[in-house]
Amino acid sequence: MKFGFIMEFICCLLVLISVINVQCCDFDLVSREDWHADPPTDVEKMSNPVPFVIIHHSFMPPACYSAEDCEKSMKKMQEMHQITNGWNDVGYSFAVGGDGRAYEGRGWFNVGAHAPTYNNKSIGICIIGDWRTELPPPQQLSTVLKLINFGVRKGYIAKDYTLHGHRQVRNGTECPGNALLEEISTWEHFSPEAEMYFPPPPK
């Protein structure tokens, strides 16, 4: 009797786990631990849900198409942002590789370093590669949309969020590239109107 109850409980638990996976994990999200991220030097918390999503391209490192190469790209970006730029961590909330996986950067709850004046009210998503003249592969774009939709479902991103490309909110950058900007301009929630950031004059 007791054995039967235990088996029934295990079966119900497995069904519940499978339902949860279907509802919340329709894409692969690679944790910081799994891509071997170095720890941040500091963390600033952010209030959710955020009203903006900002799309970037990495330019360098170039596009990656395997898990191994995309994990290396994440390490390169973190090294550049932390060591070269002197930032607390990799600047983006998430990055998406050509392998179709999303990689956790600063995540849903921490202020990023990807778009001045928007850092504390946006999720910054970097699409790894140089997308000035060509588009990322379909699986890469699909994962970006799934990641955003997941954030909305979980209440991390506002349901009426506004989508911008990086150059719309930061002066003097090509990011996310002409081809990619044209693509995301067709996505739901994209707005051509944005508050442009102008750096203060040098002292």
Secondary structure, DSSP 8 states (H G I E B T S, - for coil): -HHHHHHHHHHHHHHHHHHHHHHH-SS-EE-TTTTT----S---B--SSEEEEEEEE-SSS----SHHHHHHHHHHHHHIIIIIS--SS-S-SEEE-TTS-EEESS-SSB--SSSTTTGGGEEEEEESS--SSS---HHHHHHHHHHHHHHHHHTSEEEEEEEEEGGGTSTT--TT-HHHHHHHTTSTTB-S-----------
